[in-house]
Amino acid sequence: MADRYRSVLIEELPSHLIFEILTTGRLSAVDLVSLELTSKTFGGSHGVYPHKFRSLVDFAASQLCASHSIFAGMSLKVQRELFDRCNGNWKRVLRFLQSVEHSSDMVETSAGNQMQITTGRYHTLLISNSSVYSCGSSLCGVLGHGPETTQCVAFTRISFPSAAHVVRVSASQNHAAFVLQSGEVFTCGDNSSFCCGHRNTSRPIFRPRLVEALKGVPCKQVAAGLNFTVFLTRQGHVYTCGTNTHGQLGHGDNLDRPTPKSIELLEGVGTVAQIAAGPSYVFAVTENGEVYSFGSGSNFCLGHGEQHDELQPRVIQTFRRKNIHVVRVSAGDEHAVALDSNGLVYTWGKGYCGALGHGDEIDKTLPEPLSSLKGHLAVQVCARKRKTFVLVDSGSVYGFGWMGFGSLGFPDRGVSDKVMRPQILDSLRAHRVSQISTGLYHTVVVTHKGRIFGFGDNERAQLGLDTLRGCLEPTEIFIQEMEDEASRH
C-alpha cells in the first residue's frame, strides 16, 4: 500500500509531463529562469521540443508567450521584432509581457500577494489581496469611508456593501471607481456631474455604490477622468458617463451622460485592450496595437498634430503609418506617453519642465520616440502633471520633468527643479519596482516583494505617512491594518 503513494522526483517524470507542468501553472519568467539554473532536468535537452530551442524551459517560455494576450494581438512581424529585441531569449520576451501586464494591472508579488497602487490628485488607493485601502484628502467622499471622514492620515480599509473581491481601481481628483472580480463596478465621490454613473442623485457618494446601469455588462478596467469615467468591458467595449464639454465621452456630441453609454464607433475597430483618461481626454488601445483618442485637444495631447477637440475616437496616424504596435498609454494632465511592443517609449504634448524627456521644453505635436531610453526595455509609462516615469524590465525607474515638491524622486535636486532628460532613480536601485503611480505632488511604487515606497508631498496625508509633511527620499510605507490582518491568519 505504501508503494502506491511513493513520492516521485520531478526528474523521474516523463519530459512531456514536465512540459505540461511548466506551461499550465502560473509560473513567471523569473520562476522559469530559476528552474533552469537549479536543475538540468529543465535546462537539458530531452528531444521533446524543436532543436531551435535552448532547453525545455525555453520551449515552455515560447508557448507561454504564444498564449499571452498581448503577444497574441501582435502580427508575426511585430512578434519577430520583439524576439530579436530580447536577443532571441524567450524567457526575456515572457518577462516583458508579464511585466507590462502586471505594471498596469495587478502586481503578483514574490510572496504571492496581488497588489495595485493608484494615486489621485491628493490621495492614494491600494488593492492588496482583493481588499482596498485609501489615504489622503477625502474630497467629496473619494476615499470611500463615509461623510464623517475628511482625511485619512494612514491607509485605511474601505468597506464594501458585501464581501467584495476588488481587482482594479482608478482615482482622479474627486471620485474613484472599483472593478470587482465579478465584473461589477462600484464608484464613490463627487457625483455632481454624474461621473459616478448614478443618475438618481447629484449628491456626493461617500461609500462605494454599485453602478446599476452596468448590471449584466462585466467590466475589466476603469479610468477616472476629471468629472467623467471610462469603463472597459470584458468584451473589449468602452462605456463612458459624466461631463462631456470637450467630447471626452466619445459619442460625437457634447451632451453629458448620467449613466454609462457604449461608444459605438469603437465597437467597429476591434477589441479594446486598455483605456486611459486624462483630465478631459481619453485613449483607447486596441488589441492590434492602434491608439484612438478623443476629447480635449489642448496641448496636443490627442496626438493628431492639432489642438481642436475630437468628439469621437480618432486613430493616431503616427503609430499607424509607421506600423508601431502600441501596448500601453498614459494620459497626463498636459502630455501623454506611449509604450510599444518593442519596449520603446514615445511622448507628446506640452514640453514644459522637460516632461517629454527630449532635453528641452518644446511642445511636441505628434508622438516622438524617446531616443535616450532606446537601450532599455520599458514595461510601464506613467504621466501626470509636468512629470513622467518609465519603468524598465530590470525593475529600475527613470524619471523626468518637474520635481514637484520632491515627487520626481531625486533627493539631491531642489523641490522645483526641472529634470530635462530621463534619469535613473538611484534611491530605488536596491528595489526591483513592479508598478509606479504618481499624483499631483506625490508618487508611490510597489516592489516585486510587495513593499510600498512613497515620496513627495504629504501635506494632505496622501502618502499615508502620518508623521511626515513630505519626503524627498523614497520612504517605506507600512500599512498597519494589512499587518494586523496577516497576523490574525
C-alpha positions in Angstrom: 0.0 0.0 0.0 2.9 2.4 0.8 4.3 1.9 -2.7 1.1 3.4 -4.2 2.0 6.7 -2.6 5.7 6.7 -3.1 7.0 10.3 -3.7 8.4 10.8 -7.1 11.3 13.1 -8.0 10.4 15.5 -10.8 13.4 14.2 -12.7 11.7 10.8 -12.9 8.6 12.2 -14.7 8.4 11.9 -18.5 9.5 15.1 -20.3 6.0 15.8 -21.8 4.6 15.8 -18.2 7.3 18.2 -17.0 6.5 20.4 -20.0 2.8 20.3 -19.1 3.7 21.5 -15.6 5.8 24.3 -16.9 3.1 25.7 -19.2 -0.1 25.2 -17.3 0.9 26.6 -13.9 1.2 30.3 -13.1 4.9 30.4 -13.4 6.6 33.8 -14.1 9.7 34.3 -16.3 11.8 34.6 -13.2 10.5 31.2 -11.9 11.5 29.6 -15.2 15.0 31.1 -15.1 15.4 29.7 -11.5 14.3 26.3 -12.5 16.6 26.2 -15.5 19.6 27.2 -13.3 18.9 24.8 -10.5 18.1 21.6 -12.3 19.5 20.0 -15.5 16.0 18.4 -16.0 14.7 21.8 -17.0 17.8 23.1 -18.7 18.8 20.0 -20.6 17.8 18.6 -24.0 15.1 16.0 -23.9 14.1 15.6 -27.6 10.6 16.7 -26.9 10.9 20.1 -28.5 12.3 21.6 -31.7 16.1 22.0 -31.9 15.8 25.8 -32.2 15.0 26.0 -28.5 17.9 26.0 -26.0 16.1 24.0 -23.3 12.8 22.6 -22.1 12.3 25.8 -20.2 13.0 27.9 -23.3 10.4 25.9 -25.2 7.9 26.3 -22.3 8.5 30.1 -22.3 7.8 30.3 -26.0 4.5 28.6 -25.5 3.6 30.8 -22.6 4.4 33.9 -24.8 2.2 32.5 -27.7 -0.8 32.2 -25.3 -0.3 35.7 -23.8 -3.0 38.2 -24.8 -0.5 41.0 -25.6 1.7 38.7 -27.8 -1.4 37.1 -29.5 -2.5 40.6 -30.6 0.8 41.2 -32.5 1.4 40.4 -36.1 4.1 37.9 -36.9 6.4 40.7 -38.0 5.9 42.5 -34.7 6.4 39.3 -32.7 9.7 38.7 -34.5 10.9 42.3 -33.8 10.2 41.8 -30.0 12.0 38.4 -30.1 15.1 40.0 -31.7 15.0 42.9 -29.3 15.2 40.4 -26.5 18.2 38.8 -28.1 16.4 35.7 -29.1 15.6 34.9 -25.5 12.0 33.6 -24.9 12.3 34.0 -21.2 13.0 37.7 -21.6 10.1 38.1 -24.0 7.9 36.5 -21.4 9.3 38.7 -18.7 8.5 41.8 -20.8 4.9 40.6 -21.5 4.2 39.7 -17.9 5.8 43.0 -16.6 3.7 45.1 -19.0 0.6 43.3 -17.8 1.3 43.5 -14.1 2.5 47.1 -14.1 -0.8 48.3 -15.5 -2.9 45.7 -13.7 -2.3 43.7 -10.5 1.3 43.1 -9.4 2.0 39.5 -8.4 4.5 39.8 -5.6 7.1 37.2 -4.7 5.2 36.5 -1.5 2.1 35.6 -3.6 0.2 38.7 -2.8 -1.7 40.7 -5.5 -1.4 44.4 -5.4 -2.3 47.6 -7.3 -1.4 51.2 -6.4 -3.3 54.2 -7.8 -2.7 57.8 -7.0 -5.4 60.5 -7.2 -4.7 64.2 -7.0 -4.4 64.4 -3.2 -5.0 60.7 -2.2 -3.9 57.2 -2.8 -5.8 53.9 -3.2 -4.2 50.4 -2.8 -5.5 47.0 -3.6 -3.9 44.2 -1.6 -5.3 40.6 -1.8 -8.7 41.9 -3.0 -9.2 44.5 -0.2 -8.9 48.2 -0.9 -7.1 50.8 1.4 -7.1 54.6 1.0 -5.4 57.6 2.5 -5.2 61.3 1.9 -7.8 64.0 1.4 -11.4 62.8 1.2 -12.8 65.5 -1.1 -16.5 64.7 -1.6 -16.1 61.2 -0.3 -13.4 60.0 -2.7 -11.7 57.8 0.0 -15.0 55.8 0.5 -15.1 55.9 4.3 -18.3 57.8 4.8 -19.4 61.5 5.2 -17.7 61.9 8.6 -14.2 61.3 7.1 -12.4 64.3 5.6 -8.9 62.9 5.7 -7.1 59.6 6.4 -3.6 60.0 7.7 -2.8 56.3 7.3 -4.0 53.7 4.8 -7.5 52.5 6.0 -9.5 49.7 4.6 -12.6 50.6 2.6 -15.9 48.7 3.5 -18.0 47.5 0.6 -21.7 46.6 0.9 -20.9 42.9 0.7 -17.8 40.7 0.5 -16.1 42.3 -2.5 -13.1 40.9 -4.3 -11.7 44.1 -5.9 -9.3 43.6 -8.9 -9.0 47.1 -10.4 -9.2 50.7 -9.1 -8.9 54.2 -10.7 -8.7 57.5 -9.0 -9.0 61.1 -10.2 -9.4 64.4 -8.3 -12.9 63.9 -6.7 -14.1 60.4 -7.5 -13.0 56.7 -7.6 -14.1 53.6 -9.4 -13.6 49.9 -8.5 -13.9 46.7 -10.6 -14.8 43.5 -8.8 -13.8 40.0 -9.8 -17.4 39.5 -10.8 -17.1 42.4 -13.3 -19.3 44.6 -11.3 -18.3 48.3 -10.9 -18.6 50.4 -7.7 -18.0 54.1 -7.6 -17.8 56.8 -4.9 -17.0 60.5 -4.6 -18.4 63.7 -6.2 -21.4 62.8 -8.5 -22.5 66.4 -9.3 -21.5 65.7 -13.0 -22.9 62.1 -12.8 -19.4 60.8 -13.3 -20.1 58.0 -10.8 -22.8 56.7 -13.1 -25.7 57.1 -10.7 -28.4 59.2 -12.3 -30.7 59.3 -9.2 -28.5 61.7 -7.3 -26.1 64.6 -7.8 -25.0 64.4 -4.1 -21.6 63.1 -3.1 -21.4 59.3 -2.7 -19.5 58.7 0.4 -19.2 54.9 0.3 -18.7 52.6 -2.8 -22.0 52.1 -4.6 -22.8 49.6 -7.3 -23.3 51.1 -10.8 -26.7 49.6 -11.6 -26.6 50.7 -15.2 -23.8 48.3 -15.9 -25.5 45.2 -14.4 -25.0 42.3 -16.8 -22.1 44.1 -18.5 -19.0 42.8 -16.8 -16.0 45.2 -16.8 -12.3 44.6 -16.5 -10.9 48.2 -16.3 -12.0 51.7 -15.3 -10.3 55.1 -15.9 -11.4 58.1 -13.9 -11.0 61.5 -15.6 -12.0 64.9 -14.2 -15.8 64.7 -13.8 -16.2 61.7 -16.1 -15.5 58.0 -16.1 -14.5 55.4 -18.8 -15.3 51.7 -18.4 -13.8 48.8 -20.4 -15.8 45.7 -20.6 -14.5 42.1 -20.8 -15.7 42.0 -24.4 -13.5 44.9 -25.2 -16.2 47.6 -25.5 -15.9 51.1 -24.0 -18.6 52.9 -22.0 -18.5 56.5 -20.7 -20.5 58.8 -18.4 -20.3 62.2 -16.8 -19.3 65.6 -18.2 -18.8 65.9 -22.0 -17.8 69.5 -22.5 -14.9 68.6 -24.9 -16.4 65.4 -26.4 -14.4 63.2 -23.9 -17.3 60.7 -23.7 -16.7 59.9 -27.4 -20.3 59.9 -28.7 -19.9 62.6 -31.4 -21.6 65.3 -29.4 -21.2 67.5 -26.2 -24.1 66.1 -24.3 -23.4 64.9 -20.7 -24.4 61.3 -19.9 -25.8 60.5 -16.4 -25.2 56.7 -16.9 -22.6 54.7 -18.8 -23.3 54.6 -22.6 -21.3 52.5 -25.1 -19.1 54.2 -27.7 -20.5 52.7 -30.9 -17.6 53.8 -33.1 -15.1 51.8 -31.1 -17.1 48.6 -31.4 -16.3 48.6 -35.1 -12.5 49.0 -34.8 -11.7 45.8 -32.9 -11.3 44.8 -29.3 -10.0 47.5 -26.9 -7.3 46.2 -24.6 -6.6 49.3 -22.5 -8.1 52.7 -21.7 -6.5 55.8 -20.1 -8.2 59.1 -19.1 -6.6 62.5 -18.8 -8.4 65.4 -17.2 -10.6 65.9 -20.3 -9.5 63.4 -22.9 -9.3 59.6 -23.4 -7.1 57.0 -25.1 -8.3 53.5 -26.2 -5.6 51.0 -27.2 -6.8 48.1 -29.4 -5.5 44.5 -29.2 -3.9 45.1 -32.6 -1.8 48.0 -31.3 -3.7 51.0 -32.6 -4.4 54.1 -30.4 -7.7 56.1 -30.6 -8.0 59.4 -28.8 -10.9 61.8 -28.2 -11.9 64.8 -26.1 -9.9 68.0 -25.4 -7.2 68.7 -27.9 -5.4 71.2 -25.6 -1.6 70.9 -25.5 -1.7 68.5 -28.5 -2.4 65.6 -26.1 -4.6 63.8 -28.6 -1.5 63.2 -30.8 -3.0 64.4 -34.1 -0.8 67.5 -34.5 -3.8 69.8 -33.8 -5.4 71.3 -30.7 -9.1 71.1 -31.6 -11.4 68.8 -29.7 -12.3 65.4 -31.1 -15.9 64.4 -30.3 -15.4 60.8 -31.3 -12.5 58.4 -31.4 -9.8 59.2 -34.0 -6.9 56.9 -34.7 -3.4 58.4 -34.1 -1.9 58.2 -37.6 1.7 58.5 -36.5 1.6 55.0 -35.0 -0.5 53.5 -37.8 1.7 54.9 -40.6 4.9 53.6 -39.0 3.5 50.2 -38.1 4.1 50.9 -34.4 2.2 48.4 -32.2 1.3 50.3 -29.0 0.6 48.2 -25.9 0.0 50.8 -23.3 -0.6 54.6 -23.0 -0.6 57.0 -20.0 -2.6 60.3 -20.1 -1.0 63.1 -18.2 -2.5 66.5 -17.3 -0.8 68.2 -20.3 1.2 65.5 -22.1 1.0 61.8 -22.9 3.3 58.8 -23.1 3.0 55.5 -25.0 4.8 52.2 -24.8 5.2 50.0 -27.9 5.7 46.2 -28.4 9.5 46.6 -28.5 9.6 48.3 -25.1 10.2 51.7 -26.7 8.7 55.0 -25.4 7.0 57.9 -27.2 6.0 61.2 -25.7 4.0 64.2 -27.0 2.1 67.3 -25.7 3.3 70.1 -23.5 7.1 70.1 -23.0 7.1 72.4 -20.0 9.7 71.5 -17.4 11.2 68.7 -19.6 8.1 66.5 -19.1 8.6 64.9 -22.6 12.2 63.9 -21.8 13.8 65.3 -25.0 16.2 67.7 -23.3 14.1 70.8 -24.0 10.8 72.4 -23.1 9.4 72.4 -26.7 5.9 71.1 -27.2 5.6 68.0 -29.4 2.5 68.0 -31.6 2.9 64.3 -32.6 4.3 61.2 -30.8 8.1 61.2 -30.8 10.4 58.3 -29.8 12.4 58.9 -26.6 15.8 58.1 -28.1 17.7 58.2 -24.8 15.9 55.1 -23.5 16.2 53.0 -26.7 18.8 50.8 -25.0 16.2 49.8 -22.3 13.2 47.6 -22.5 10.4 49.7 -20.9 7.4 47.9 -19.3 5.4 50.8 -17.9 4.9 54.5 -18.7 3.3 56.9 -16.2 2.5 60.6 -16.8 0.9 63.2 -14.6 1.3 67.0 -14.3 4.6 68.0 -15.8 6.4 64.8 -15.0 6.9 61.3 -16.4 8.2 57.9 -15.1 9.3 55.0 -17.2 9.8 51.5 -15.5 12.2 49.2 -17.4 12.2 45.4 -17.3 15.1 45.2 -14.8 12.9 46.9 -12.2 14.7 50.3 -12.4 12.7 53.5 -12.7 13.6 56.6 -14.8 12.0 60.0 -14.1 12.0 63.4 -15.9 10.1 66.7 -15.8 9.2 68.8 -12.8 10.4 67.9 -9.3 7.0 69.0 -7.9 7.8 69.1 -4.2 10.0 66.0 -4.4 7.6 63.8 -6.3 10.1 63.0 -9.0 12.3 61.1 -6.6 15.7 62.8 -6.8 16.7 63.8 -3.2 19.7 65.9 -4.4 17.5 68.2 -6.5 15.5 71.2 -5.4 11.8 70.8 -4.9 11.0 72.9 -8.0 13.9 71.8 -10.3 13.5 70.5 -13.8 15.0 67.2 -15.0 15.1 67.6 -18.8 16.1 64.0 -19.7 15.4 60.6 -18.3 17.5 59.9 -15.2 17.5 56.7 -13.1 16.2 57.0 -9.6 19.2 55.9 -7.7 17.2 55.9 -4.5 15.2 52.9 -5.8 18.1 50.9 -7.3 18.1 48.5 -4.4 14.5 47.5 -5.0 13.0 45.9 -8.1 10.0 48.0 -8.8 6.9 46.4 -10.3 4.5 49.3 -10.5 4.5 53.1 -10.2 1.8 55.7 -9.9 2.1 59.5 -9.4 -0.4 62.1 -8.3 -0.1 65.9 -8.4 2.7 66.2 -5.9 3.3 62.6 -4.7 4.4 59.3 -6.1 4.1 55.7 -4.8 5.7 52.5 -6.0 5.2 48.8 -5.3 8.2 46.4 -5.5 8.3 42.8 -6.6 8.4 41.8 -2.9 5.2 43.8 -2.2 7.0 46.6 -0.3 5.5 50.1 -0.8 7.6 53.3 -1.1 6.3 56.9 -1.4 7.9 60.3 -2.0 6.9 63.9 -2.5 4.3 66.0 -0.7 2.4 64.6 2.2 0.6 67.7 3.4 -2.8 66.0 2.9 -1.5 62.6 4.1 -1.6 61.3 0.5 1.4 59.1 1.2 -0.1 57.6 4.3 2.9 58.6 6.4 1.3 60.2 9.4 4.5 61.7 10.9 5.9 63.4 7.8 4.8 66.5 5.8 6.8 65.3 2.8 9.9 63.3 1.8 12.4 63.8 -1.0 13.8 60.3 -0.5 11.6 57.2 -1.2 10.3 56.2 2.2 8.7 52.8 3.0 5.0 52.9 3.9 3.8 50.3 6.4 0.1 49.6 6.5 -0.9 48.6 10.0 -4.3 47.1 9.0 -2.7 44.8 6.5 -0.1 43.7 9.1 -2.8 43.1 11.7 -4.8 41.0 9.1 -1.8 38.9 8.3 -1.0 38.2 12.0 -4.6 37.0 12.5 -4.1 34.4 9.9 
